[in-house]
Amino acid sequence: MDYTENIHLPQWVKSDRIMMDDFNEAMDTLDNSLYALQLTANYAKNTAAAAQTLGIKAYSPDNPPFHCGSYTGSANDSPLDIIFSKQPKFLIICGMESTVSYTDSSSYDRYFCATGGTVLSDRVELTKYGFRVYPRGTGHGNFPDLNEKGRVYNYIAFL
């Protein structure tokens, strides 16, 4: 007797003696497998319903768990706010590009920073709907400079 690959159901060949016990065992296997699938489907349905009740949207290409983008530093005396639909849980900012022309190449810093909320709170703040970067020298520290005029910053915010 041969058996199926996935749930080991009997597959008789012409020379096999057909036994009632083989049929009963196969039916038990099918019953248990279908019941396990039913439990899994019900769990998924209940989880989706609970998430919908809480207003949680499932991941999809239209609703990713992150937001990528860039901004150009303004370096005025006010903080610069980057806005999206909700507060990020973790943020990475990279200041590798620049449209600023430097005469002293040592002043061209290449860096990145990461924060989960309190780290670098004097330079970047996670807000209810995005994040805020503070200008250098405004009582919020100097480095890293996350709002240098003309510098392009790339970021990824995990929501």
Helices and strands as residue ranges (DSSP letters): E 2-3, E 10-11, H 20-53, E 66-72, E 80-83, E 90-94, G 105-107, E 112-115, E 124-127, E 130-133, E 152-158
